[in-house]
Each structure stands twice: as structure tokens, then as C-alpha cells.
Amino acid sequence: MIISKIKFQVLFFSLFVLILSSCTKIHRHTAKDPIPDKEPIKERVYFTYGLKSKEAEEYGGEYIVKKGDSLYTISLLYDVNYLSIAKWNNIKEPYRIKPGQRIEIKSKKFRPNKQVNKDKRKFSSKLKWVRPHEGRISKEFSYSDIGKKGIDISGNIGDEVYSVSDGVVVYTGDGIKGYGNLIIVKHNDTFLSAYAHTNRILVNENSKVDRGQVIAELGDSDSIKPILHFQIRKNGKSVDPEKYLP
């Protein structure tokens, strides 16, 4: 009797295991294909120098010259007049600087206290102006922006870019991160203009340019789409180009 009971228990257990195994799905895990690496998002590096400029305005700063730099490019980075930088560092005309040179940037305590006029009316100047490109403005000027202030003009790669007034080319190159292929034109001691993200630069440094002269082709260098980023600087400060352009 005891033996029969034991046999029955063994038989019942075996049957239970068989039923359980038949109902259980066996999942075989195969090696998955590796997740492909995502392409890095190409971001526009627009306001990278804004914080540095703001900090220098409050507390002062120091810039170490790199190859290709000029007082005009440093002026663009710090939103301050190149003549002021020359004065602070005892740099005489023709304002030559060399790699490794330390350039002091004074705080606002040492800068002329000129109020920025935010009036929407057109301003007059002794210069005669034309538009750098006839495309649609995709980003308007804002005094509240930190960093690279100006307007963005949409267009197609290869479109002609014009000098907005007579002047002298004081910089050509791609040495400023976030601007791509850049041209800076000095019109007089008060006004500079800057043309960024160009596809091809058609003028050389120190060459004279006329109002309306083709100086570059519109492009997308260091930007996410074809645009012309355009600035007018008055006494080193970026101003709304629409106040001057026809």
C-alpha cells in the first residue's frame, strides 16, 4: 500500500512536470543588431561669444591673439570699438597684432557711456547704403540677444552678396567660430559691416570695395542652412541694420 502510494506520487509529479514544460514557451535570445550611432545634430553656434563679451563688459578680460586675428575680429567678439581696444593696449596704426599677444579688454567702467537708441525710425549717416542681399529676413535684430547680433537673410547658395557701402576690407577668413567664412568691411572710423556664412569670398584683405560691389557668394558655412548673417557695427556696437539700409 505504501509502495503504491509512492508510485502514484512519483507518477503524478512526472505528469505535472510534463504538462508544465509543454505549456512553457522557451524564448531563445539571439544577439541583437547594435543600435546605429546617431549623427551628431549640427547646431548653429550663434551665441558662443556672448557670455564672454558680457563678462568682459562687467569685469574686464584678456584675449590671447591667435593666428589670423585682428583688432576688428576681437572687436566683433567683444562688441566694443576696435579703436578702444587699440587705446587700452597702446597699439598704434596700422593696428598690427601677433599670435600669443595678450590683449586687455576693459570693463564698461572704462568705456564711453553712449546710450543705444532703440528708435524704430531710419537713421541718416554720411554713408550711402545698399542692401547686402535682397532675400527674406529670417531673423530680425534684437537688442536682447547675447552674442552674435545682426540679421539673417535667407537665400540660395551662390547668390551674390554686396558691400553695403564704400570701404576697405579689413578681414576675410573663417577664424571666428560660429561665423563661417566672414568678411568685415570698414567704411569709416564709425561704421563697420560684417558678412558671415558666405560660400566663397571674392575680395582680399586691404582691398577697396565700392557700394554695391559683389564681395562674396551666399552660403551655409558654419550654419544649418544657406543664410547671410549681416551686421552693422557703429563705434563697435552692433546696431539694427534695418535702421540704415534702404
C-alpha positions as MATLAB code, in Angstrom:
seq = 'MIISKIKFQVLFFSLFVLILSSCTKIHRHTAKDPIPDKEPIKERVYFTYGLKSKEAEEYGGEYIVKKGDSLYTISLLYDVNYLSIAKWNNIKEPYRIKPGQRIEIKSKKFRPNKQVNKDKRKFSSKLKWVRPHEGRISKEFSYSDIGKKGIDISGNIGDEVYSVSDGVVVYTGDGIKGYGNLIIVKHNDTFLSAYAHTNRILVNENSKVDRGQVIAELGDSDSIKPILHFQIRKNGKSVDPEKYLP';
ca = [
       0.000    0.000    0.000;
       2.786    2.372    0.893;
       4.695    1.403   -2.261;
       1.620    2.039   -4.435;
       1.178    5.428   -2.831;
       4.796    6.327   -3.529;
       4.451    5.195   -7.171;
       1.320    7.294   -7.510;
       3.102   10.380   -6.155;
       6.060    9.875   -8.495;
       3.704    9.390  -11.439;
       1.688   12.482  -10.508;
       4.834   14.625  -10.160;
       6.200   13.446  -13.508;
       2.898   14.183  -15.197;
       2.810   17.680  -13.629;
       6.338   18.453  -14.841;
       5.451   17.237  -18.348;
       2.336   19.431  -18.520;
       4.241   22.450  -17.184;
       7.076   22.066  -19.678;
       4.657   21.692  -22.602;
       2.888   24.933  -21.633;
       6.045   26.927  -21.109;
       7.461   28.730  -24.132;
      11.187   28.673  -24.469;
      12.473   32.080  -25.523;
      15.725   31.937  -27.346;
      17.544   35.278  -27.201;
      19.584   35.964  -30.270;
      22.146   38.688  -30.491;
      20.501   41.960  -31.495;
      21.921   44.210  -34.145;
      23.813   47.042  -32.499;
      21.932   50.347  -32.366;
      23.416   52.560  -35.078;
      25.171   55.661  -33.884;
      23.120   58.792  -34.441;
      24.668   61.517  -36.462;
      25.500   64.453  -34.242;
      22.984   67.270  -34.505;
      24.510   70.149  -36.396;
      23.810   73.143  -34.234;
      24.323   76.745  -35.163;
      26.958   78.162  -32.882;
      25.447   81.572  -32.691;
      25.907   82.964  -29.231;
      29.074   81.287  -28.044;
      30.918   84.562  -27.529;
      28.062   86.451  -25.988;
      28.738   85.341  -22.436;
      32.430   86.158  -22.770;
      31.528   89.607  -24.086;
      29.033   90.175  -21.284;
      31.509   89.068  -18.636;
      34.235   91.326  -20.028;
      31.802   94.231  -20.077;
      31.180   93.763  -16.360;
      34.609   92.751  -15.076;
      37.099   93.194  -17.908;
      39.014   90.383  -19.570;
      42.033   89.259  -21.539;
      42.242   87.814  -25.017;
      45.235   85.883  -26.355;
      45.736   86.523  -30.054;
      45.531   83.552  -32.420;
      46.821   83.301  -35.966;
      44.535   85.242  -38.297;
      43.123   87.519  -35.606;
      42.902   91.274  -35.962;
      41.616   94.104  -33.815;
      38.492   94.036  -35.957;
      37.702   90.391  -35.189;
      38.386   90.918  -31.481;
      36.111   93.952  -31.637;
      33.404   91.723  -33.141;
      33.770   89.158  -30.362;
      33.607   91.655  -27.516;
      31.116   94.110  -29.001;
      33.471   97.013  -28.388;
      35.145   99.592  -30.630;
      38.444   98.451  -32.160;
      39.815  101.950  -31.502;
      39.139  101.481  -27.790;
      40.986   98.153  -27.806;
      43.928   99.815  -29.555;
      43.982  102.602  -26.974;
      43.794  100.243  -23.980;
      46.731   98.217  -25.319;
      48.813  101.085  -26.763;
      48.546   99.680  -30.300;
      49.244  102.242  -32.990;
      48.159  102.340  -36.616;
      48.073  100.163  -38.687;
      46.951   98.182  -35.598;
      49.058   95.084  -36.161;
      48.947   92.296  -33.587;
      50.696   88.913  -33.426;
      49.825   85.409  -32.181;
      50.371   84.969  -28.460;
      49.964   88.663  -27.724;
      47.751   89.411  -24.717;
      45.003   91.931  -25.366;
      43.352   93.601  -22.401;
      39.620   94.220  -22.611;
      38.460   96.919  -20.216;
      35.148   96.812  -18.388;
      32.298   99.245  -19.022;
      33.788  101.485  -16.338;
      36.436  102.480  -18.898;
      34.157  102.617  -21.936;
      32.324  105.648  -23.326;
      28.836  105.729  -21.861;
      26.793  106.067  -25.036;
      23.118  105.216  -24.923;
      21.888  102.871  -27.624;
      18.995  104.432  -29.494;
      16.269  101.816  -29.955;
      14.036  104.075  -32.020;
      12.497  102.244  -34.992;
      12.934  105.199  -37.336;
      15.523  105.142  -40.082;
      18.804  106.810  -39.179;
      20.783  109.015  -41.504;
      24.546  108.941  -41.928;
      27.096  110.364  -44.324;
      27.322  106.972  -45.976;
      25.148  105.820  -48.847;
      23.823  102.307  -48.337;
      22.515   99.395  -50.392;
      21.209   96.055  -49.156;
      23.737   93.183  -48.966;
      21.159   90.763  -50.409;
      17.523   91.034  -51.465;
      16.351   87.851  -49.717;
      13.798   87.489  -46.941;
      14.900   88.344  -43.406;
      14.545   85.119  -41.424;
      15.902   86.503  -38.146;
      15.407   90.103  -37.132;
      17.757   92.142  -34.988;
      17.245   92.033  -31.229;
      18.949   94.160  -28.595;
      18.233   91.456  -26.032;
      20.254   88.760  -27.839;
      23.542   87.748  -26.273;
      26.389   87.293  -28.680;
      26.246   87.479  -32.439;
      23.766   90.263  -33.051;
      22.586   91.047  -36.526;
      20.026   89.897  -39.056;
      19.817   86.653  -41.037;
      18.845   86.868  -44.698;
      17.672   83.689  -46.428;
      18.817   82.844  -49.914;
      20.404   80.196  -52.102;
      23.979   79.030  -52.154;
      25.853   81.071  -54.732;
      23.662   84.184  -54.536;
      25.607   87.419  -54.855;
      26.431   89.321  -51.658;
      27.083   93.065  -51.965;
      29.117   95.532  -49.961;
      26.569   97.870  -48.382;
      28.761  100.942  -48.821;
      32.197  102.081  -49.943;
      35.006  100.888  -47.723;
      38.112   98.804  -47.157;
      38.133   95.065  -46.452;
      39.812   94.629  -43.064;
      39.203   90.903  -42.569;
      38.490   87.778  -44.607;
      38.592   84.274  -43.210;
      36.951   81.616  -41.078;
      38.846   82.127  -37.826;
      35.828   83.063  -35.701;
      33.795   80.057  -34.625;
      30.133   80.444  -35.459;
      30.596   82.887  -38.345;
      31.878   80.591  -41.082;
      33.520   82.407  -43.983;
      33.447   86.012  -42.820;
      34.152   89.409  -44.357;
      34.488   92.640  -42.379;
      34.426   95.951  -44.239;
      35.485   99.214  -42.616;
      33.512  102.131  -44.025;
      34.929  104.856  -41.794;
      36.035  105.276  -38.173;
      32.421  104.883  -37.062;
      30.913  102.086  -39.176;
      31.910   98.509  -39.954;
      29.831   95.853  -41.691;
      30.168   92.081  -41.380;
      29.034   89.305  -43.752;
      29.018   85.776  -42.301;
      28.407   82.198  -43.531;
      29.462   83.021  -47.083;
      30.182   80.231  -49.529;
      33.024   81.952  -51.359;
      34.858   85.173  -50.591;
      35.636   87.256  -53.692;
      37.737   90.054  -52.180;
      41.072   90.261  -50.403;
      42.052   91.971  -47.190;
      43.131   95.615  -47.594;
      41.314   95.939  -50.918;
      38.933   98.827  -51.521;
      35.319   97.996  -52.309;
      32.529  100.098  -53.759;
      28.919  100.324  -52.649;
      27.021   97.520  -54.383;
      30.154   95.602  -55.377;
      29.858   91.808  -55.266;
      32.174   90.667  -52.467;
      31.036   87.089  -51.795;
      28.604   84.306  -52.554;
      25.908   83.407  -50.033;
      26.474   80.046  -48.332;
      25.995   77.842  -45.316;
      29.489   77.731  -43.805;
      29.075   77.051  -40.082;
      25.285   77.369  -40.285;
      22.417   74.902  -40.651;
      21.040   76.397  -43.862;
      22.034   78.895  -46.550;
      21.863   82.368  -44.997;
      23.725   85.618  -44.930;
      24.247   86.783  -41.365;
      24.756   90.519  -41.636;
      25.833   93.094  -39.068;
      26.426   96.821  -38.931;
      28.690   97.992  -36.129;
      28.594  101.619  -35.008;
      31.521  102.560  -32.765;
      31.988   98.865  -32.083;
      28.397   98.213  -31.017;
      26.064   96.116  -33.132;
      23.068   98.154  -34.316;
      19.901   97.268  -36.194;
      20.870   97.208  -39.895;
      17.286   97.966  -40.922;
      17.684  101.473  -39.498;
      20.290  102.260  -42.152;
      19.569  100.085  -45.164;
      17.135  101.273  -47.846;
];
